[in-house]
Amino acid sequence: MSGAAEREATLLAFDYGEKRIGVAVGNSLTKSARPLVVVQNRNREYRFAELGRLIGEWKPDALVVGLPMHPDGTPHAMTQQARRFGNQLNGRFNLPVTWVDERYSSVEAEASMRNGSARTDLLDAEAACIILQQYFEETELRR
């Protein structure tokens, strides 16, 4: 995925949850991300129809999926679900997927809501935005 980070690329990021999936969009050249939408995670068919529509609209070069972990870095039940979700995205849409440790993205998103810098209806999308911003920072550090 390093190729997408070295040239201008559009990326979609996902904060996967059992009930909702937050989606953010970003640009690798400007290293900027913004919350896009929250998709209800009703069932597999609905989920991938909605995500397919977004992927068709934004035509991303790559995808980023938040990987939830316990504070000490060990995996938990949602870790495997998020990993499976990312693998399904890759298999269905043939786009590279990178996982980002998202231990604190929801906490940061909630803080943004409290201080009024984000909309409450976009909490999960705000978390996806934080995940994508973290991805940009990590790729910059690896250079």
C-alpha positions in Angstrom: 0.0 0.0 0.0 3.0 2.3 0.2 2.4 3.3 -3.4 -0.9 4.9 -2.5 0.8 6.9 0.2 3.6 8.2 -2.1 1.4 9.7 -4.8 -2.0 11.4 -4.7 -4.5 8.8 -3.8 -8.1 8.7 -2.4 -8.6 6.5 0.6 -11.7 5.4 2.4 -11.4 4.4 6.1 -13.8 2.4 8.1 -14.6 2.1 11.8 -16.3 -1.3 11.9 -19.0 -1.9 14.5 -21.7 -4.5 14.9 -24.4 -1.9 14.5 -22.8 0.9 12.5 -19.8 1.4 10.3 -18.2 4.8 10.2 -16.7 5.9 6.9 -14.2 8.7 6.2 -12.5 9.9 3.0 -9.1 11.2 2.7 -6.4 12.3 0.3 -2.8 11.0 0.6 -1.2 14.1 -0.9 -2.8 16.6 1.5 -2.8 14.0 4.3 -6.3 15.2 5.2 -9.3 13.2 6.1 -12.9 14.1 6.8 -15.9 12.1 8.1 -18.2 11.0 5.3 -21.1 8.9 6.5 -22.3 6.2 8.9 -23.6 3.0 7.4 -26.0 0.9 9.4 -24.7 -2.6 9.7 -28.1 -4.3 9.2 -26.8 -7.4 7.4 -24.1 -8.5 5.0 -26.1 -7.8 1.9 -27.1 -4.3 3.0 -23.6 -3.5 4.3 -21.8 -4.3 1.1 -24.4 -2.8 -1.2 -24.0 0.6 0.7 -20.2 0.3 0.8 -20.1 -0.7 -2.8 -22.1 2.4 -3.7 -19.6 4.6 -1.7 -16.6 2.8 -3.3 -18.2 3.4 -6.8 -18.7 7.1 -6.0 -15.3 7.9 -4.4 -13.2 5.4 -6.4 -10.6 5.0 -3.7 -7.1 3.6 -4.5 -7.0 1.9 -1.1 -8.9 1.2 2.1 -8.0 1.5 5.7 -9.8 -0.4 8.5 -9.5 0.3 12.2 -8.4 -2.7 14.2 -9.8 -2.6 17.7 -7.6 -3.8 20.5 -7.6 -3.8 24.3 -5.6 -0.9 25.8 -2.6 -3.3 26.4 -2.6 -4.2 22.6 -4.1 -7.6 22.9 -6.9 -8.6 20.5 -10.5 -9.0 21.6 -13.8 -10.3 20.0 -14.2 -7.2 17.7 -10.6 -7.5 16.5 -11.4 -10.7 14.5 -14.7 -9.2 13.2 -12.9 -6.1 11.9 -10.2 -8.2 10.3 -12.8 -10.4 8.6 -14.6 -7.2 7.4 -11.4 -5.8 5.9 -10.7 -9.2 4.2 -14.2 -9.1 2.8 -13.7 -5.6 1.5 -10.5 -6.7 -0.2 -12.2 -9.8 -1.7 -15.3 -8.0 -3.0 -13.7 -4.8 -4.3 -10.2 -5.9 -5.1 -8.6 -2.9 -3.2 -5.7 -3.1 -0.9 -6.6 -2.9 2.8 -4.4 -1.6 5.6 -5.3 -2.1 9.2 -4.7 0.6 11.8 -4.6 0.2 15.5 -7.8 2.1 16.6 -7.6 1.7 20.4 -8.4 5.3 21.1 -10.3 6.5 18.0 -13.7 6.2 19.6 -12.5 8.1 22.7 -11.0 10.8 20.5 -14.2 11.0 18.5 -16.3 11.3 21.6 -14.1 14.1 22.8 -14.6 15.9 19.5 -18.3 15.6 20.0 -18.1 17.1 23.5 -16.1 20.1 22.5 -18.5 20.7 19.6 -16.0 20.2 16.8 -17.9 17.2 15.4 -21.6 16.3 14.8 -23.0 13.6 17.1 -24.8 11.8 14.2 -21.4 11.2 12.7 -19.6 9.8 15.8 -18.6 6.6 14.0 -17.6 8.5 10.8 -15.5 10.8 13.1 -13.8 7.7 14.5 -13.1 6.6 10.9 -11.6 10.0 10.2 -9.3 9.7 13.2 -8.2 6.2 12.0 -7.4 7.6 8.6 -5.5 10.6 10.1 -3.6 8.1 12.2 -2.8 6.1 9.0 -1.4 9.3 7.3 0.7 10.0 10.4 2.1 6.5 10.5 3.0 6.4 6.8 4.7 9.7 7.2 6.8 8.4 10.1 7.9 5.3 8.1 9.4 7.5 5.4 
